[in-house]
Amino acid sequence: MGVLKILKYISSNNRKNQRIRELENLCKEKDFHFNKLMADGLRHGSSLAGKYMQDKKNYYKNIKK
């Protein structure tokens, strides 16, 4: 395998890693806003917000098993 081919793979890998970090940050931002939305919904008595909160709790509980 030539040096140029290795450099090409490294460059491609770096771009993919950067995109993964961007997507992770977008997910964190989405989760932050969704949590604020659920909290606001619960304060106003939304049963749907309560359902989403329970679903999220169950999701995280099952991941840790």
PDB file of N, CA, C and O in Angstrom:
ATOM      1  N   MET A   1       0.858  -1.176   0.000  1.00  0.00           N
ATOM      2  CA  MET A   1       0.000   0.000   0.000  1.00  0.00           C
ATOM      3  C   MET A   1       0.899   1.233   0.000  1.00  0.00           C
ATOM      4  O   MET A   1       1.853   1.332   0.772  1.00  0.00           O
ATOM      5  N   GLY A   2       0.576   2.148  -0.868  1.00  0.00           N
ATOM      6  CA  GLY A   2       1.398   3.338  -0.988  1.00  0.00           C
ATOM      7  C   GLY A   2       1.093   4.362   0.088  1.00  0.00           C
ATOM      8  O   GLY A   2       0.048   4.333   0.738  1.00  0.00           O
ATOM      9  N   VAL A   3       2.037   5.259   0.248  1.00  0.00           N
ATOM     10  CA  VAL A   3       1.915   6.314   1.246  1.00  0.00           C
ATOM     11  C   VAL A   3       0.718   7.214   0.940  1.00  0.00           C
ATOM     12  O   VAL A   3      -0.003   7.625   1.848  1.00  0.00           O
ATOM     13  N   LEU A   4       0.509   7.519  -0.349  1.00  0.00           N
ATOM     14  CA  LEU A   4      -0.614   8.386  -0.715  1.00  0.00           C
ATOM     15  C   LEU A   4      -1.952   7.746  -0.376  1.00  0.00           C
ATOM     16  O   LEU A   4      -2.889   8.422   0.049  1.00  0.00           O
ATOM     17  N   LYS A   5      -2.028   6.444  -0.569  1.00  0.00           N
ATOM     18  CA  LYS A   5      -3.271   5.743  -0.243  1.00  0.00           C
ATOM     19  C   LYS A   5      -3.534   5.789   1.265  1.00  0.00           C
ATOM     20  O   LYS A   5      -4.675   5.960   1.696  1.00  0.00           O
ATOM     21  N   ILE A   6      -2.491   5.637   2.049  1.00  0.00           N
ATOM     22  CA  ILE A   6      -2.622   5.695   3.509  1.00  0.00           C
ATOM     23  C   ILE A   6      -3.074   7.093   3.933  1.00  0.00           C
ATOM     24  O   ILE A   6      -3.961   7.235   4.775  1.00  0.00           O
ATOM     25  N   LEU A   7      -2.460   8.127   3.343  1.00  0.00           N
ATOM     26  CA  LEU A   7      -2.848   9.493   3.668  1.00  0.00           C
ATOM     27  C   LEU A   7      -4.298   9.769   3.277  1.00  0.00           C
ATOM     28  O   LEU A   7      -5.008  10.495   3.973  1.00  0.00           O
ATOM     29  N   LYS A   8      -4.729   9.189   2.166  1.00  0.00           N
ATOM     30  CA  LYS A   8      -6.121   9.343   1.727  1.00  0.00           C
ATOM     31  C   LYS A   8      -7.069   8.719   2.748  1.00  0.00           C
ATOM     32  O   LYS A   8      -8.095   9.308   3.087  1.00  0.00           O
ATOM     33  N   TYR A   9      -6.726   7.528   3.238  1.00  0.00           N
ATOM     34  CA  TYR A   9      -7.567   6.868   4.247  1.00  0.00           C
ATOM     35  C   TYR A   9      -7.595   7.656   5.552  1.00  0.00           C
ATOM     36  O   TYR A   9      -8.640   7.761   6.194  1.00  0.00           O
ATOM     37  N   ILE A  10      -6.454   8.207   5.944  1.00  0.00           N
ATOM     38  CA  ILE A  10      -6.395   8.996   7.176  1.00  0.00           C
ATOM     39  C   ILE A  10      -7.258  10.244   7.036  1.00  0.00           C
ATOM     40  O   ILE A  10      -7.997  10.595   7.956  1.00  0.00           O
ATOM     41  N   SER A  11      -7.168  10.914   5.889  1.00  0.00           N
ATOM     42  CA  SER A  11      -7.968  12.112   5.654  1.00  0.00           C
ATOM     43  C   SER A  11      -9.463  11.791   5.677  1.00  0.00           C
ATOM     44  O   SER A  11     -10.262  12.515   6.271  1.00  0.00           O
ATOM     45  N   SER A  12      -9.819  10.699   5.022  1.00  0.00           N
ATOM     46  CA  SER A  12     -11.224  10.277   4.999  1.00  0.00           C
ATOM     47  C   SER A  12     -11.704   9.947   6.407  1.00  0.00           C
ATOM     48  O   SER A  12     -12.820  10.295   6.792  1.00  0.00           O
ATOM     49  N   ASN A  13     -10.859   9.280   7.160  1.00  0.00           N
ATOM     50  CA  ASN A  13     -11.208   8.904   8.529  1.00  0.00           C
ATOM     51  C   ASN A  13     -11.393  10.143   9.401  1.00  0.00           C
ATOM     52  O   ASN A  13     -12.309  10.200  10.222  1.00  0.00           O
ATOM     53  N   ASN A  14     -10.519  11.134   9.221  1.00  0.00           N
ATOM     54  CA  ASN A  14     -10.629  12.372   9.999  1.00  0.00           C
ATOM     55  C   ASN A  14     -11.923  13.110   9.683  1.00  0.00           C
ATOM     56  O   ASN A  14     -12.573  13.633  10.589  1.00  0.00           O
ATOM     57  N   ARG A  15     -12.309  13.159   8.398  1.00  0.00           N
ATOM     58  CA  ARG A  15     -13.571  13.812   8.016  1.00  0.00           C
ATOM     59  C   ARG A  15     -14.763  13.089   8.633  1.00  0.00           C
ATOM     60  O   ARG A  15     -15.704  13.724   9.109  1.00  0.00           O
ATOM     61  N   LYS A  16     -14.719  11.770   8.624  1.00  0.00           N
ATOM     62  CA  LYS A  16     -15.818  10.994   9.208  1.00  0.00           C
ATOM     63  C   LYS A  16     -15.890  11.208  10.715  1.00  0.00           C
ATOM     64  O   LYS A  16     -16.981  11.331  11.271  1.00  0.00           O
ATOM     65  N   ASN A  17     -14.746  11.255  11.376  1.00  0.00           N
ATOM     66  CA  ASN A  17     -14.727  11.495  12.820  1.00  0.00           C
ATOM     67  C   ASN A  17     -15.282  12.876  13.154  1.00  0.00           C
ATOM     68  O   ASN A  17     -16.007  13.040  14.135  1.00  0.00           O
ATOM     69  N   GLN A  18     -14.940  13.867  12.335  1.00  0.00           N
ATOM     70  CA  GLN A  18     -15.450  15.221  12.549  1.00  0.00           C
ATOM     71  C   GLN A  18     -16.967  15.244  12.377  1.00  0.00           C
ATOM     72  O   GLN A  18     -17.669  15.888  13.157  1.00  0.00           O
ATOM     73  N   ARG A  19     -17.473  14.547  11.365  1.00  0.00           N
ATOM     74  CA  ARG A  19     -18.926  14.511  11.139  1.00  0.00           C
ATOM     75  C   ARG A  19     -19.631  13.805  12.290  1.00  0.00           C
ATOM     76  O   ARG A  19     -20.720  14.214  12.693  1.00  0.00           O
ATOM     77  N   ILE A  20     -19.027  12.762  12.817  1.00  0.00           N
ATOM     78  CA  ILE A  20     -19.610  12.052  13.964  1.00  0.00           C
ATOM     79  C   ILE A  20     -19.717  12.994  15.159  1.00  0.00           C
ATOM     80  O   ILE A  20     -20.741  13.015  15.842  1.00  0.00           O
ATOM     81  N   ARG A  21     -18.666  13.774  15.414  1.00  0.00           N
ATOM     82  CA  ARG A  21     -18.700  14.746  16.527  1.00  0.00           C
ATOM     83  C   ARG A  21     -19.794  15.790  16.297  1.00  0.00           C
ATOM     84  O   ARG A  21     -20.494  16.169  17.236  1.00  0.00           O
ATOM     85  N   GLU A  22     -19.945  16.258  15.048  1.00  0.00           N
ATOM     86  CA  GLU A  22     -21.002  17.227  14.739  1.00  0.00           C
ATOM     87  C   GLU A  22     -22.379  16.637  15.025  1.00  0.00           C
ATOM     88  O   GLU A  22     -23.234  17.303  15.609  1.00  0.00           O
ATOM     89  N   LEU A  23     -22.593  15.387  14.614  1.00  0.00           N
ATOM     90  CA  LEU A  23     -23.885  14.742  14.844  1.00  0.00           C
ATOM     91  C   LEU A  23     -24.141  14.510  16.331  1.00  0.00           C
ATOM     92  O   LEU A  23     -25.270  14.658  16.798  1.00  0.00           O
ATOM     93  N   GLU A  24     -23.092  14.146  17.077  1.00  0.00           N
ATOM     94  CA  GLU A  24     -23.250  13.972  18.522  1.00  0.00           C
ATOM     95  C   GLU A  24     -23.651  15.286  19.180  1.00  0.00           C
ATOM     96  O   GLU A  24     -24.505  15.305  20.067  1.00  0.00           O
ATOM     97  N   ASN A  25     -23.032  16.390  18.745  1.00  0.00           N
ATOM     98  CA  ASN A  25     -23.378  17.697  19.309  1.00  0.00           C
ATOM     99  C   ASN A  25     -24.809  18.087  18.954  1.00  0.00           C
ATOM    100  O   ASN A  25     -25.515  18.663  19.781  1.00  0.00           O
ATOM    101  N   LEU A  26     -25.242  17.778  17.736  1.00  0.00           N
ATOM    102  CA  LEU A  26     -26.628  18.072  17.352  1.00  0.00           C
ATOM    103  C   LEU A  26     -27.614  17.265  18.192  1.00  0.00           C
ATOM    104  O   LEU A  26     -28.670  17.770  18.574  1.00  0.00           O
ATOM    105  N   CYS A  27     -27.271  16.018  18.478  1.00  0.00           N
ATOM    106  CA  CYS A  27     -28.145  15.182  19.313  1.00  0.00           C
ATOM    107  C   CYS A  27     -28.231  15.739  20.732  1.00  0.00           C
ATOM    108  O   CYS A  27     -29.303  15.748  21.337  1.00  0.00           O
ATOM    109  N   LYS A  28     -27.107  16.201  21.256  1.00  0.00           N
ATOM    110  CA  LYS A  28     -27.118  16.788  22.597  1.00  0.00           C
ATOM    111  C   LYS A  28     -27.975  18.043  22.633  1.00  0.00           C
ATOM    112  O   LYS A  28     -28.717  18.266  23.589  1.00  0.00           O
ATOM    113  N   GLU A  29     -27.875  18.864  21.590  1.00  0.00           N
ATOM    114  CA  GLU A  29     -28.680  20.081  21.522  1.00  0.00           C
ATOM    115  C   GLU A  29     -30.164  19.744  21.414  1.00  0.00           C
ATOM    116  O   GLU A  29     -31.000  20.369  22.067  1.00  0.00           O
ATOM    117  N   LYS A  30     -30.483  18.753  20.588  1.00  0.00           N
ATOM    118  CA  LYS A  30     -31.875  18.322  20.443  1.00  0.00           C
ATOM    119  C   LYS A  30     -32.418  17.797  21.765  1.00  0.00           C
ATOM    120  O   LYS A  30     -33.543  18.122  22.145  1.00  0.00           O
ATOM    121  N   ASP A  31     -31.631  16.987  22.468  1.00  0.00           N
ATOM    122  CA  ASP A  31     -32.059  16.448  23.756  1.00  0.00           C
ATOM    123  C   ASP A  31     -32.286  17.558  24.777  1.00  0.00           C
ATOM    124  O   ASP A  31     -33.231  17.497  25.563  1.00  0.00           O
ATOM    125  N   PHE A  32     -31.419  18.576  24.767  1.00  0.00           N
ATOM    126  CA  PHE A  32     -31.564  19.698  25.682  1.00  0.00           C
ATOM    127  C   PHE A  32     -32.901  20.403  25.462  1.00  0.00           C
ATOM    128  O   PHE A  32     -33.639  20.663  26.412  1.00  0.00           O
ATOM    129  N   HIS A  33     -33.205  20.710  24.204  1.00  0.00           N
ATOM    130  CA  HIS A  33     -34.456  21.407  23.905  1.00  0.00           C
ATOM    131  C   HIS A  33     -35.672  20.521  24.166  1.00  0.00           C
ATOM    132  O   HIS A  33     -36.706  21.004  24.627  1.00  0.00           O
ATOM    133  N   PHE A  34     -35.551  19.233  23.874  1.00  0.00           N
ATOM    134  CA  PHE A  34     -36.663  18.318  24.117  1.00  0.00           C
ATOM    135  C   PHE A  34     -36.942  18.192  25.604  1.00  0.00           C
ATOM    136  O   PHE A  34     -38.100  18.119  26.017  1.00  0.00           O
ATOM    137  N   ASN A  35     -35.879  18.165  26.420  1.00  0.00           N
ATOM    138  CA  ASN A  35     -36.062  18.099  27.877  1.00  0.00           C
ATOM    139  C   ASN A  35     -36.757  19.348  28.398  1.00  0.00           C
ATOM    140  O   ASN A  35     -37.623  19.265  29.269  1.00  0.00           O
ATOM    141  N   LYS A  36     -36.376  20.508  27.863  1.00  0.00           N
ATOM    142  CA  LYS A  36     -37.049  21.743  28.267  1.00  0.00           C
ATOM    143  C   LYS A  36     -38.525  21.691  27.873  1.00  0.00           C
ATOM    144  O   LYS A  36     -39.391  22.120  28.636  1.00  0.00           O
ATOM    145  N   LEU A  37     -38.806  21.169  26.693  1.00  0.00           N
ATOM    146  CA  LEU A  37     -40.179  21.055  26.223  1.00  0.00           C
ATOM    147  C   LEU A  37     -40.992  20.117  27.112  1.00  0.00           C
ATOM    148  O   LEU A  37     -42.138  20.419  27.444  1.00  0.00           O
ATOM    149  N   MET A  38     -40.405  18.976  27.501  1.00  0.00           N
ATOM    150  CA  MET A  38     -41.104  18.040  28.380  1.00  0.00           C
ATOM    151  C   MET A  38     -41.370  18.672  29.740  1.00  0.00           C
ATOM    152  O   MET A  38     -42.467  18.539  30.283  1.00  0.00           O
ATOM    153  N   ALA A  39     -40.384  19.353  30.288  1.00  0.00           N
ATOM    154  CA  ALA A  39     -40.556  19.985  31.600  1.00  0.00           C
ATOM    155  C   ALA A  39     -41.663  21.029  31.545  1.00  0.00           C
ATOM    156  O   ALA A  39     -42.491  21.109  32.453  1.00  0.00           O
ATOM    157  N   ASP A  40     -41.679  21.822  30.488  1.00  0.00           N
ATOM    158  CA  ASP A  40     -42.718  22.837  30.346  1.00  0.00           C
ATOM    159  C   ASP A  40     -44.092  22.186  30.192  1.00  0.00           C
ATOM    160  O   ASP A  40     -45.077  22.657  30.758  1.00  0.00           O
ATOM    161  N   GLY A  41     -44.147  21.106  29.425  1.00  0.00           N
ATOM    162  CA  GLY A  41     -45.405  20.390  29.250  1.00  0.00           C
ATOM    163  C   GLY A  41     -45.913  19.814  30.561  1.00  0.00           C
ATOM    164  O   GLY A  41     -47.112  19.859  30.837  1.00  0.00           O
ATOM    165  N   LEU A  42     -45.013  19.273  31.369  1.00  0.00           N
ATOM    166  CA  LEU A  42     -45.416  18.720  32.665  1.00  0.00           C
ATOM    167  C   LEU A  42     -45.925  19.814  33.595  1.00  0.00           C
ATOM    168  O   LEU A  42     -46.882  19.610  34.342  1.00  0.00           O
ATOM    169  N   ARG A  43     -45.283  20.970  33.543  1.00  0.00           N
ATOM    170  CA  ARG A  43     -45.747  22.088  34.385  1.00  0.00           C
ATOM    171  C   ARG A  43     -47.158  22.513  34.011  1.00  0.00           C
ATOM    172  O   ARG A  43     -47.911  22.997  34.857  1.00  0.00           O
ATOM    173  N   HIS A  44     -47.512  22.334  32.755  1.00  0.00           N
ATOM    174  CA  HIS A  44     -48.837  22.731  32.296  1.00  0.00           C
ATOM    175  C   HIS A  44     -49.822  21.557  32.241  1.00  0.00           C
ATOM    176  O   HIS A  44     -50.914  21.675  31.685  1.00  0.00           O
ATOM    177  N   GLY A  45     -49.423  20.433  32.823  1.00  0.00           N
ATOM    178  CA  GLY A  45     -50.341  19.300  32.969  1.00  0.00           C
ATOM    179  C   GLY A  45     -50.521  18.447  31.734  1.00  0.00           C
ATOM    180  O   GLY A  45     -51.567  17.815  31.584  1.00  0.00           O
ATOM    181  N   SER A  46     -49.545  18.402  30.843  1.00  0.00           N
ATOM    182  CA  SER A  46     -49.662  17.602  29.622  1.00  0.00           C
ATOM    183  C   SER A  46     -49.409  16.128  29.917  1.00  0.00           C
ATOM    184  O   SER A  46     -48.352  15.760  30.428  1.00  0.00           O
ATOM    185  N   SER A  47     -50.375  15.301  29.595  1.00  0.00           N
ATOM    186  CA  SER A  47     -50.187  13.859  29.790  1.00  0.00           C
ATOM    187  C   SER A  47     -49.207  13.303  28.758  1.00  0.00           C
ATOM    188  O   SER A  47     -48.502  12.332  29.034  1.00  0.00           O
ATOM    189  N   LEU A  48     -49.158  13.904  27.585  1.00  0.00           N
ATOM    190  CA  LEU A  48     -48.221  13.462  26.559  1.00  0.00           C
ATOM    191  C   LEU A  48     -46.776  13.696  27.003  1.00  0.00           C
ATOM    192  O   LEU A  48     -45.908  12.856  26.765  1.00  0.00           O
ATOM    193  N   ALA A  49     -46.520  14.831  27.641  1.00  0.00           N
ATOM    194  CA  ALA A  49     -45.178  15.101  28.158  1.00  0.00           C
ATOM    195  C   ALA A  49     -44.805  14.069  29.223  1.00  0.00           C
ATOM    196  O   ALA A  49     -43.659  13.625  29.285  1.00  0.00           O
ATOM    197  N   GLY A  50     -45.761  13.694  30.049  1.00  0.00           N
ATOM    198  CA  GLY A  50     -45.519  12.656  31.053  1.00  0.00           C
ATOM    199  C   GLY A  50     -45.190  11.321  30.418  1.00  0.00           C
ATOM    200  O   GLY A  50     -44.328  10.588  30.902  1.00  0.00           O
ATOM    201  N   LYS A  51     -45.884  11.004  29.325  1.00  0.00           N
ATOM    202  CA  LYS A  51     -45.614   9.749  28.603  1.00  0.00           C
ATOM    203  C   LYS A  51     -44.203   9.763  28.029  1.00  0.00           C
ATOM    204  O   LYS A  51     -43.478   8.775  28.140  1.00  0.00           O
ATOM    205  N   TYR A  52     -43.808  10.882  27.414  1.00  0.00           N
ATOM    206  CA  TYR A  52     -42.459  10.983  26.858  1.00  0.00           C
ATOM    207  C   TYR A  52     -41.404  10.878  27.945  1.00  0.00           C
ATOM    208  O   TYR A  52     -40.362  10.254  27.742  1.00  0.00           O
ATOM    209  N   MET A  53     -41.664  11.486  29.101  1.00  0.00           N
ATOM    210  CA  MET A  53     -40.723  11.426  30.219  1.00  0.00           C
ATOM    211  C   MET A  53     -40.573   9.979  30.699  1.00  0.00           C
ATOM    212  O   MET A  53     -39.461   9.524  30.967  1.00  0.00           O
ATOM    213  N   GLN A  54     -41.682   9.268  30.804  1.00  0.00           N
ATOM    214  CA  GLN A  54     -41.637   7.863  31.229  1.00  0.00           C
ATOM    215  C   GLN A  54     -40.920   7.000  30.198  1.00  0.00           C
ATOM    216  O   GLN A  54     -40.133   6.126  30.562  1.00  0.00           O
ATOM    217  N   ASP A  55     -41.182   7.236  28.926  1.00  0.00           N
ATOM    218  CA  ASP A  55     -40.498   6.489  27.865  1.00  0.00           C
ATOM    219  C   ASP A  55     -38.992   6.711  27.918  1.00  0.00           C
ATOM    220  O   ASP A  55     -38.213   5.773  27.745  1.00  0.00           O
ATOM    221  N   LYS A  56     -38.587   7.949  28.156  1.00  0.00           N
ATOM    222  CA  LYS A  56     -37.166   8.270  28.240  1.00  0.00           C
ATOM    223  C   LYS A  56     -36.536   7.576  29.447  1.00  0.00           C
ATOM    224  O   LYS A  56     -35.429   7.045  29.354  1.00  0.00           O
ATOM    225  N   LYS A  57     -37.235   7.583  30.567  1.00  0.00           N
ATOM    226  CA  LYS A  57     -36.736   6.923  31.774  1.00  0.00           C
ATOM    227  C   LYS A  57     -36.550   5.425  31.524  1.00  0.00           C
ATOM    228  O   LYS A  57     -35.523   4.852  31.889  1.00  0.00           O
ATOM    229  N   ASN A  58     -37.546   4.798  30.900  1.00  0.00           N
ATOM    230  CA  ASN A  58     -37.453   3.372  30.598  1.00  0.00           C
ATOM    231  C   ASN A  58     -36.327   3.075  29.609  1.00  0.00           C
ATOM    232  O   ASN A  58     -35.642   2.059  29.732  1.00  0.00           O
ATOM    233  N   TYR A  59     -36.136   3.957  28.631  1.00  0.00           N
ATOM    234  CA  TYR A  59     -35.079   3.778  27.645  1.00  0.00           C
ATOM    235  C   TYR A  59     -33.715   3.767  28.326  1.00  0.00           C
ATOM    236  O   TYR A  59     -32.898   2.882  28.071  1.00  0.00           O
ATOM    237  N   TYR A  60     -33.467   4.752  29.196  1.00  0.00           N
ATOM    238  CA  TYR A  60     -32.176   4.826  29.867  1.00  0.00           C
ATOM    239  C   TYR A  60     -31.991   3.693  30.874  1.00  0.00           C
ATOM    240  O   TYR A  60     -30.872   3.231  31.097  1.00  0.00           O
ATOM    241  N   LYS A  61     -33.082   3.251  31.474  1.00  0.00           N
ATOM    242  CA  LYS A  61     -32.991   2.134  32.416  1.00  0.00           C
ATOM    243  C   LYS A  61     -32.581   0.860  31.678  1.00  0.00           C
ATOM    244  O   LYS A  61     -31.772   0.082  32.184  1.00  0.00           O
ATOM    245  N   ASN A  62     -33.138   0.647  30.481  1.00  0.00           N
ATOM    246  CA  ASN A  62     -32.820  -0.556  29.710  1.00  0.00           C
ATOM    247  C   ASN A  62     -31.428  -0.520  29.111  1.00  0.00           C
ATOM    248  O   ASN A  62     -30.827  -1.574  28.904  1.00  0.00           O
ATOM    249  N   ILE A  63     -30.901   0.651  28.829  1.00  0.00           N
ATOM    250  CA  ILE A  63     -29.539   0.759  28.284  1.00  0.00           C
ATOM    251  C   ILE A  63     -28.503   0.326  29.311  1.00  0.00           C
ATOM    252  O   ILE A  63     -27.506  -0.306  28.958  1.00  0.00           O
ATOM    253  N   LYS A  64     -28.727   0.656  30.568  1.00  0.00           N
ATOM    254  CA  LYS A  64     -27.742   0.381  31.623  1.00  0.00           C
ATOM    255  C   LYS A  64     -27.690  -1.080  32.015  1.00  0.00           C
ATOM    256  O   LYS A  64     -26.791  -1.478  32.756  1.00  0.00           O
ATOM    257  N   LYS A  65     -28.622  -1.895  31.545  1.00  0.00           N
ATOM    258  CA  LYS A  65     -28.624  -3.322  31.905  1.00  0.00           C
ATOM    259  C   LYS A  65     -27.540  -4.059  31.183  1.00  0.00           C
ATOM    260  O   LYS A  65     -27.390  -5.267  31.361  1.00  0.00           O
TER     261      LYS A  65
END
